[in-house]
């Protein structure tokens, strides 16, 4: 490869001459320190390069070395349990090589272990016709996840040889003869460019919910497996805690968590907490099905742009194996800010609020990589990739460009509200602003797999909460006593829905996760309370205080503590509701 030289340095942007043969998005090594960079603009002999490491003390005249490859991720056994930076360098190896907890520049470390041997068990045999995506064999990557070694997506032909046994990821495990007679060696290690979505056979319509264990999300605003959702909210409203809770408790099989430009202390909490968390579904350590990408706000800004693509490409790889994968990106606003900074340094025409004109297309391109798909290959496999992105609008202004462009392409909107957070109501998701466009697709699943009345209860709860919002305007003007008994009961039941159902403590092990069936039973008990109380409160001269002071209400308050294996206790609770309210009939 020819060597070029630097002509200009502007923060993370480096301009080099002698780059006439360079290609867009080609990876280059900048200066004598061999910093990682990527070509993002070409003008004749000159190339603009965004550098993913700190560029201080780099100056004109220093060499730029082309590599001839695009920015790609390494895909093979060993990804799970790993913690990477934005360009897939293992943080643990960086620390060992730097001999310091602070990341040094120019460190080159492999993304995956080249010496570790994996027990490969072939499922295909010599003579088989294979095509891209076909499973050649399996490796038990962790006790939770079986890694399926696949034919690279662009390769097809006849399997000449394949060997089971103990191999490193660079060992040749199979040979494929293509249609033009060439023999191609296949390793467990594959590479894929991060900006290109991995191919699929067909995208389907999401029809199964991603159960998160969070009551307001699963019951009122569900997201489907293969869906895309957004969590916008101001500082301190609980975006990171909500995403961490989703990563811990959702029923996806593989989790990819991207900390994109977040504060170091928040990411430190994730990195220190996740290795010790227990998967509630299996009892195994949660990291056995998790990949973390840490790119904090004090790391070079350009690497934020790469981190979201690194994460989603790894997520697509596990989706192609036939797994349900969930990706959490916290926060896409920092990614957009990195785009804005690079766009400004390139002197591009700014769009709204200084963001580049291509903000909308880049945002759409990212979220549209989500989906429930028929995987490529001759074996029938279905996989899903759910993408949930946090957005940090300045001052909580949802009309700003990043939030608006995100809402155009996502179908779930979980609006975090600073006022709820100040009242210590968590998760601080505003039930009047939030919505889910997947609810209709998921109705059949909820009816068949959970309970026939699940959807009706959800609709009733939303109507009661909306009715409460209207009645509060009247109460502020003339007080509660001016309302009819039915309206007073509506306010009381709405309060029970808010405080006894929607409020949930993410740090309380007993309350952090609620199954779909238990969610249904809690809400059913609250709505049953309303149904039984309605004829009672409409009696002449009835004292509403009698309803408010019923002992059974205390049991409803603690219904979320009923163990998942003792849901029959709800039958006794419902019987108690009926007997105590019936006793008030004159």
N, C-alpha and C positions, 0 to 999 in steps of 0.2 A: 504494500500500500504506500502511496506517495505521502510525503510529509508536508504539511502546510504550516503557516505561522499566524500568530495573533496580531491583529491590527488595532483592536479596540476592546476595552473591558468596561462594562457598565453593570455593576452588581452581578447578578447571575447570568447576564447576557454577555457573551463573548463573540466578537466578529473576527473571522479568520479569512485570509486570502490564500490562493493556491488550492481552492476547493472545487475546481471546475468539474471533477469527476464524482463529487459527493452526491448522495441521494437524500431525499427528504426522510427525516426521522432516523437517519443513520447514526449509530453510536460512535462517538469519537473520544479520544483521550487528550485532555487539554493540559499543556505545560509539562515541565519536567516532573511534576508531581503526579501526572497521569490522572487528573480528575475526570470523573465520568460526565460526559455531556451528550447532547442529542441535537442534531441539525433540525431547525424549525423554519428556516427561510433560506432561499438561494437566490443570489443575484449575480449571474455570470460566474466570475472567478471567486466571488465572495460568498461566505455562508455565515448565517447567524446561528449561534449555538446556545442552547440553554444548559447551564452547568448545574448538576445536582449536588454540588458540594460548594463550600465557601471559597470565594475567588479573591479574597484579600491577598495582597502581595504578588498577584499575577500581573504581568505587564506585556506590552507589545513586543513582538519579536520571538516570544517563546513558541515552541513547536506545538502543533496539533496533529495527532495521529489518527487516521481513519481506521475503522475496524472492518468495514464492509457489511456489518450486520445491523439490523434494527434492534431497538430496545425490546428484549424478550425476557420471559420468565422461564425458569427451569421447572419441569413438571416430572415428578417421579416419587416413589415412596420416600418418606422422610419429611414431607411438608407439614403434616399434622404435628402439633405440639411446638411448632417453630414460632419464633418472634423475629420479624424482619423489619428493616427500615423501608423507606418508600421505593427503593429500587432492588428489593429482594436480597439485601445483604444481612446475614444473621447477626443480630446485635451481640449475641454472646461471643461469636468468633471475632467480631470487630474489637470488643473489649479485650479479649485475650491477646490479639495482635498488637493493639495500641498500648497494652499494659496500663490502661487507664480507663475509668468509667466515662471519660470524655472522648467523643469520636474524633480521631485524627483524619486528616485529609489523605486522599490517594490510596486508601487501604483497599486491597483486592482480596476478597475471600469468596470461596465458592458458596452458592446458595444452598447446596445439598452436599451431604457427606459422601465423598468419593471412595472411602475405604470400607464403610460398613457393608456387611453382607446381609442380603435379604433372602428368605426362603421362597423362591419362585415355584409355583405349581402350575404347570401348563394345563390349559383346558382345550386348546386347539391341537391338531396333529398334522404332521407332514403330509402334504398333498391337498390340504384344504384350500379352497378358494377363499381369499380374505379381501376385505375392503376397509377403507378408513373407518375407524371407530369399533371394529370387531375386537372382542376380548380375546387376547392370546393366553392369559393366565392370571393368577391372583397372587397377591402377597398380603399377609396379615400385618398391615401397617401399625395398627394399635389393637388393643383388645376389643375396641368398639367398631372399627372400620376396616373392612377388607378392601385393599387397593386393587383395582382391576387394571391390569396392564393392557393397553389398547394399541391397535395399529395406528400409526400417525394418520391424521385426517386426510392428508393428500396422497397417501400410498395405497395401492391395491395390487393384487396379483395372486400367485400361488405360493403357499408356504412350503419352502424347500426343507427347512429343518427347524426344530424348536427343542430346547432342553430345559427340563426342570432342574432344580438344585439350588445351591447357595451361590448367589451372584451379587456383585456390586452393581450400582445403577449404570455403570459404563461398560459392563461386560455385554458381549453379544449374546442375546438369548434366543434369537431367531433370525432366519434369513428368508426374504421374500423375493421371488422372481417376478418382475413386472411383465406387462404384456409385450414390451419391446425387448425382452430377453435379458435385461440387466438384473443383477442380484444385489439386493439392498440389505445391509446389516441392520437389525433392529435391537436397540437397547431399551432398558426400562426408562432411561432418561430421554425426555422430549423437550423441545423448546418451542415456544409460541409467541409471536409478536403481540405486545399488550394492547395495541390500538386496534387490532382486528378481532372481531367477535368470532369465536369458534363456531364452525358450521353445525347446523342441526337438520334433521330430516323434515320436521314439521313442528310448528308451534300450535299448541292447543288452547282451549278456553279453560282458565283456572276454575276448578269446581270443588276443591277441598281446602278448608281453612288452615292457616298456619296458627295452631293453638299456642298462645303466648302465656297463658296462666294469669294474665292481667284482665280483670273483669270488664272494665270499660272498653277495652280493645276487642276482646273476643265476643262480647255480647252486643254492644252497641255499634262498634265500628270495626268489623272483622277484616283482616287482610287474608287473601288467598295464597296458597303455595304457588309460587310463580308470579306473584303480584309485585307491584311497586308502590311504596308508601313514603310519605314525608312527615317529619316531625319538626315543624318550625316553632320557634319560641325564643323569648328574650333570655338574657343572661340570668341564671339562677332559677329558671322555671323547671329544670329537671330533664333536659334532653339526654344528657350523658347517662344519668341513672336509669332512665327509661330504656335506652338502648342496651345498657349492660344487663338489665333485667330480661330483655328480650333474648339476648345472647345466652343467658343462663338457662332460661326456662322454656323457650319455644321448642316445638317438636320437629325442627329440622335435624337432619342427621349430621350435617357438617356446618360449622360456623366459621365465617371469615369476618374478623372485626378490624376495621381500618380506623385508626386514630389520625385523622388528617388535619394537621395544624392546630390540634387542641393543646391546652395548657399542659406543661410537663407534669404538674402534680396530679392532674386528672388521669393522664396516661400511666403514671407511676402506680396509681391505685389499681388500674386495670391489670398492669403487668405483675404486680405483687399479689393481687387477689385471685386472678383466674387460675394460676397453677394449683391453688389449694381448694378450689370450689369442687363440689361434688355434683355430678350430673344427676338431676332428680329422677330421670327415667331409668338409669342403670346402676346408680350408686358408685360408678367409676369416676376418676378425676375428669373434670370438664375439658381440660386441655387435650385429652385424647381424641377429641373430635373438633378441635379449634385451631385456627391459624390467626395470629395477631400481626398486624402491620402497624408499627409505631412511627409516626412522622410528626413530631411535636412542633409547636410554634417557634421554638428556637433553632430548629433545623433549617437548612437552606430552603428557601421558599419554592424553588422550582421543583423540588422533589415531591411536593404536595400534589402537583399535577400528575406525576407518574404513579403515586401511591394508589389512587383510586382505580387506575387501569391495571396495576399489578394485582390488586385484590380481586377484581372482578374476573380477571383471566384465570387465576387459581380457582375461583369459585366455579367457573364454567367447566374446568377440567373435572372436578368432582361431580358436577351435574351430568357430564357426559358418561360417567360410570353408572348413572342411574340412581344417584342419591338426591334427596331433597336438601338443598343448600340454602342457607340464609346469610346474606351479606349486610353488615351494619357499617355505614359510612358516617363518621362523626368528625367534622361536619363538612358538608359540601360547600358551605359558604366560604370556608378557608381555601378550598380548591378553586372556587371562582375568583377569590382575591388574588391567588397566585396567577391565574390567567390574566387578570386585570393588570397586575404588575408587569408581567412579561409583555403584554400587548402595548403598555405604555412605553416600555424600553425599546420596543420595535417601531415606535412612532406610528402605530396604526390609528386609523380614525376611531375615536371612542364612541360607544353607544350610550345607552341610558346609564346615568350615574358613573360614567367612566369605564363600565365593563365593555369588553370587546363585542363587536356586532355578532360574533358567532357563539356567544354565551348560550343562547337558546338551543342551537343545533348540537353543541357539545353536551349540554345537560340531557337533551333528548336521547342522544346516542348512548349515553351511559345508562340511563334507566331502561331503555328499550332492550338492553341485553338481558333483562329479567325475562322470565317466562317459564311455562310448563311445556316441555318439548318431548318429541319422539327423537331419541338420540340416533346419530348416524351409525351405520353398521348393519350387518344382516341379522344380528340378534336383536329381538324386540326389547328395547329398554325405554323406560320413561323416567325423566329427571326433571327437577324444577330448581329454579334459582329465584329466590325472593330478595328484592333489594329494598332496604329501608334506610333512607338518608335523613340525617338531621340537618336543619337549616338554622342559621343564627342571624336573623334579620336585625340590623342595628335598631335599637330602641323598641324591638318587638313589632316593627312596621311590616305587616304582611304584604304591603303593596310594592315593596322594593323588588328589583329585577330577579334576583336569585330565587326568591320564594315564588314569584309569579311564573317564572319559567319552569320551576319544579312542579307546580300544581298543574300545568298544562299537560304533563306527561305521566303523572302518577294518579292512581285511582283511589288512594286513601290519604286523608288529610287529618292528622292528629294535632290539633291546634293547642299548643301549650299556652297557658294564661298566667301572667305574672300575678294577677289579683288572687287567683286560687292558691298560687305558691305562697304568697304573703299570709294567706289564711291558714297555711299549713295543710292544705288539702292536696294530697298526692295520690296517684299521678295527677298533675295539674292540667289535665286535658279538658278543654272547654267543650261540654256536651252540646252546646248550641251552635258552635262554629264548625265542629269537626264533622266529617262525613266519610262514608265508604261506598264506592260504586260496585263493590264485589258482593254486597249483601244478597242481592237477588240471585247471583250465580250459586251462592252457598246455601240457599234456603232448603234445597232438597237434602243436602248433607245433614244439616242441623235437624231436620224433621225425622230423617231415617236413623241417624247414628246417635243423636242425643235425646230428643223428645219431640213429640208432635207439636207441642205448644211453644217451643223455643222461639220461633219467629214472631208469633203473636205477642208473646210477652215482651220481646224487644220493642216491637212497634208501640205497645201500650206504654212502656216505660218512657220512650222518647216523647210521646204525646203528653204524658203527665209532667215531664220536665219542661216542655215548651209552655204548657198551661201555667205552671208555676211562675215562669218568667213574666207572663202577662199579668197574673194576679199580683205580683210584687209591686207593679206600678200603682195598682189601686191601694194596696196596703200602705204604701208610702204616703198616700194622700189622705186616706180616711181611717186607716187602722184595720186590724184583723176582724174586729167585731162587726164591721159593715158587710162582711162576706156571708154568703149563704152557708149552711152546714156542709153541703156537698163541696163547696169551694174551700172551706177550712180543712176538710178531710183531704182534699187534693194537695194542699200545701203540706200537710203532715206526712202524707205518703211520699211526696216528692223529697221531703227532707230525709225520710228513711232510705229512699233510693240513693240519694247523694252520700249520706253519712254511713249507711250500713252496707251498701253494695259497691258504689263507685270508689269510695275511699279505700285505699289499700296500702299497706306498709311494706315497701320493698326490702326493708332490713329485718323484718320479722319472719322467721322461717315458716311459721304456721300460716302466715297471711300472704307471703310473697307469691305463692302459686296456688291457683284454684282451677280444678278441672272443669271442663265444659258442663258436665252433668251437675256438678256441685253449684256452678254459677246459675244454672237453670233452676235448681231447687231453692237457692236463696231468693232469687227474684220472684219465683212462684209464690213463696211464703209471704213476701211483702205485698204482692198484688192480691193474694187471697185475703190478707188483712183488710185491704181496701174494699174488696167485694163483700165481705161479711159485715164490715162496719157501715157501709152505705145505707142500708135500710134502718140501722140503729140510730145514726146521727140525724136522720130525717124525721124522727119522732118529735112530737110537739114538746117544746121547752126542754129539749135534751141538753145536758151539760157536756160540752166537748172535752172538758177536763177529765171526764171518766175514761174516754178513749185514750187520751194522752198518757194517763197514769196506769194503764193496764200492765200487769207484770209480764205478760207474754212479749211485750215490746223489748224487754231486756234480753230475752232469749233470742229474738231476731237480731239484736245488736251483735250478739256473740255467735251467730250462726256460721260465720266464716271460719270459726275455730273447730267446727265439727270435723273429725278426721275423714280423709278421703275413703277409708275402708269402713266407715260407719254411717253412710248416707241414709240408712234406714231411720236414723234419729230425726230426720226431717218429717217422717210420717207422724211421729209423736208431737213434733212442733206444730204441724198443721192441725192435728186434733186439738191441741191446746188453744190455738188461735180461735178455732170454731167454738169451743166450749166457753172460753172467757168472754168472747163478744156476744154469743147467744144469751149469756146471763144478763146482759144489759137491755135485752128486749123487754119492754113493759107489757 
